[in-house]
């Protein structure tokens, strides 16, 4: 009798551990029928999404789209990139003009509740800051009382700016522009004392200035800006696929699976690696893919750390520290659920 109970318990445990049946995703079906993924990108932010001399899009955000294309088609180039301004990005997603938006867009309550779009997961923890001309002699945002600030419309930066100055009982003049490019040009021409946006973007746009050394990014961080890919609300299968694509890149780094060794890792005896690479279980099928989807992704773009180092880290033009974007095992916030 006891053995029967034990067998029953094991059967229940197996059922709980087994992946669910494949979710029907209208978005994934449409992408397959179309033969390409349509990905929203920024008009051009160094490190995140920018075209090279040949017209190819590259960057930390575009790697998410390339990973998705590799998982779906086994071809990271089956993508159409559509550059979108800050004010148009979520509208384009809601209208179905793009399939996914991994374009430096902050996760906020109002966006997630009221615009027909849903945030998937954080791929970059950021915060808003200020860039000023070195000649002003300003060393802290607390010294910007009475300053004029350039900012792009349709961004969380506008509200954060107002909150910061009100909270610190300081005055300022806002100069809002339709696009980040217009705001940056106005700042460079001297129309504003400072330019504000996410610190990662400040590091990127500073590279565009004619005299880089005469502009400094202040050390102050005035907001929380969790960034990551967005999808339309209502397609749970597509939501899960995009979310677990990002999480798979993070898990790959933690497991030591890289672009160079992913094929060799298929020989691993580690049960966690075997599940992750699709050798055990049917997690890929549950997402509407083949079970080796993570192998194709990592072979195409590498793991999270490789993508970060390539486009944002010390080996890139931006030279950013990992900071909160380090793995949780290294004191950071990047933490992905296990694949089991």
C-alpha positions, -999 to +999 in steps of 0.1 A: +000+000+000+028+023+009+046+017-024+014+025-043+012+058-024+048+065-033+042+058-070+011+080-070+031+108-053+059+104-079+033+105-107+019+138-093+054+153-090+062+143-126+030+159-138+038+191-119+073+192-133+063+185-169+059+215-192+024+225-202+011+219-237+022+244-263+003+277-260-013+289-292+001+323-301-015+343-328+015+366-330+039+337-334+017+321-361+016+355-380+054+358-377+059+323-392+034+330-420+051+363-428+086+348-427+102+374-405+100+391-371+091+429-371+111+445-343+107+481-331+141+499-325+153+533-316+163+557-344+198+551-333+213+548-298+249+536-296+252+503-277+215+496-278+203+497-314+221+514-343+229+507-379+265+501-391+280+513-423+263+484-442+229+492-428+228+462-404+212+468-370+234+460-340+231+465-303+221+451-269+184+456-276+186+443-312+202+411-298+169+402-282+153+403-317+181+383-332+177+357-304+140+355-311+145+351-348+171+324-342+147+306-319+118+308-344+135+305-378+171+293-369+181+325-387+189+356-368+186+378-398+149+371-405+140+404-390+126+438-402+137+466-379+115+497-377+130+528-361+106+545-337+106+578-318+098+579-281+063+593-287+055+567-314+070+535-300+041+522-278+015+533-303+031+513-331+032+482-309-005+486-299-015+491-335+003+459-346+029+476-367+056+457-348+057+423-330+080+433-301+095+465-287+129+460-270+136+497-274+149+514-241+113+518-228+108+521-190+084+498-172+058+519-154+023+511-139+004+535-162+020+521-194+013+486-184-023+492-174-036+517-199-020+514-233-028+478-245+008+467-240+026+445-215+061+446-202+079+412-202+110+413-181+139+436-172+170+433-194+187+465-182+184+484-149+189+521-156+183+554-140+179+590-152+207+615-150+220+648-164+247+659-188+261+694-186+289+714-203+320+712-183+325+750-185+294+754-162+314+739-133+284+720-121+293+688-102+259+678-089+223+679-100+216+698-068+234+727-083+210+730-112+185+754-095+172+778-121+187+759-150+171+752-184+168+715-192+164+698-226+143+667-226+124+645-251+087+644-251+068+612-246+093+598-221+093+591-184+122+617-182+097+646-183+078+635-152+110+624-134+125+659-141+094+676-127+094+653-096+131+659-089+129+696-090+097+698-070+110+674-044+142+694-039+123+727-041+143+740-070+132+760-101+140+750-137+129+758-172+120+729-194+127+728-231+108+697-245+113+684-280+096+659-302+125+635-304+156+628-284+177+638-314+161+673-314+166+676-277+203+667-280+209+692-308+193+719-288+215+711-259+247+710-280+238+744-296+236+760-261+198+764-259+198+745-226+221+743-196+216+705-193+202+675-211+184+647-193+176+611-201+186+576-189+223+574-179+230+547-204+215+568-232+235+598-220+267+577-223+256+568-259+246+603-271+277+619-256+296+600-283+277+620-309+289+654-296+316+672-315+337+680-284+331+650-261+356+661-234+337+694-228+306+675-216+302+656-184+276+632-170+267+641-134+269+613-108+233+618-096+207+591-104+173+606-099+150+577-108+145+540-114+143+530-150+138+492-155+141+486-193+131+456-214+110+443-242+072+450-245+045+431-264+008+436-271-015+426-243-037+395-249-013+370-264+001+350-234+020+326-256+040+354-273+045+372-239+060+340-225+082+334-255+097+369-254+101+369-216+119+336-215+141+345-244+156+373-222+157+350-192+174+323-212+202+347-221+207+354-184+206+317-174+231+308-201+256+332-186+250+318-151+254+282-165+286+291-184+270+284-218+285+307-244+284+313-281+317+295-285+309+264-264+272+259-267+276+229-291+302+213-268+278+218-239+254+195-255+277+167-242+274+179-206+262+155-179+249+185-158+211+179-156+204+216-154+224+223-186+207+193-203+172+207-195+183+242-206+196+230-239+165+209-247+181+175-242+156+167-214+120+178-211+099+196-238+101+232-227+107+245-263+076+227-275+056+243-247+066+277-261+056+267-296+092+260-307+116+231-311+133+219-279+167+231-290+156+268-292+181+280-266+209+263-285+200+283-317+197+315-297+231+312-279+248+301-311+235+333-327+241+360-301+258+345-271+247+348-235+236+379-216+271+388-205+285+384-239+259+407-254+265+433-226+302+432-230+300+435-268+278+466-269+278+483-235+307+470-213+343+478-209+352+464-243+327+488-261+328+525-268+304+531-239+325+514-214+297+509-188+301+489-156+278+460-151+266+474-118+230+463-110+231+444-143+256+419-130+243+384-122+229+380-087+258+357-080+281+387-086+261+412-065+238+424-092+200+422-099+200+399-129+182+367-117+163+343-139+141+315-128+155+280-135+144+260-165+126+231-149 
